[in-house]
Amino acid sequence: HAMRLPVVIAALLATSAFAGQEPSLNVTPPKELAKVDFFLGKWEGTEKMLDAMGKSVTAKATMVGTKAIGDMFFQTTHVADLGKTGKMQSMHLISYDIFKRKFTAFWFDSSSPGVTEMSGGFQGNKLIMISKPKEFPGIALPLIMRFTWQRLPQNKLSFLLEMQAGDKWQTVIDGSFKKV
């Protein structure tokens, strides 16, 4: 494996030079990323979510958004405090794929191991991302999730997480945040 990295770097530099670009490992982040700069900062709010038994509960939630990895990604960390049930923690990395012309994201959370991969784009002021099928502990079939973030006036943000149920979407988390 150690021998492959120099070969990969050399191939990248040769490709850049071949394309008429100055060889560099410092790539400028896609301009489309500016559309998701609303994730930056600290956010507080509440989320209504389904617990493991399918019962609706309300959680106090915080979210912190920063730029990461050479400003190629926006990273958000999220904690929802469900009181006696515990805390759900998550992190998500979002970027823009210049080849697919879509936003892409990787979501990690404490409700299951592994990563949820998603992609999508804006519809008006909503960023809507659909996941690849993902397995969850205790659930027989992989789930497809839809993540929707909406930037609202007065430094507010809504978050909706839904899972596909046949040809419909069932709400899992419905959150409302304000920048602090």
Disulfide bonds with the S-S distance in Angstrom:
none
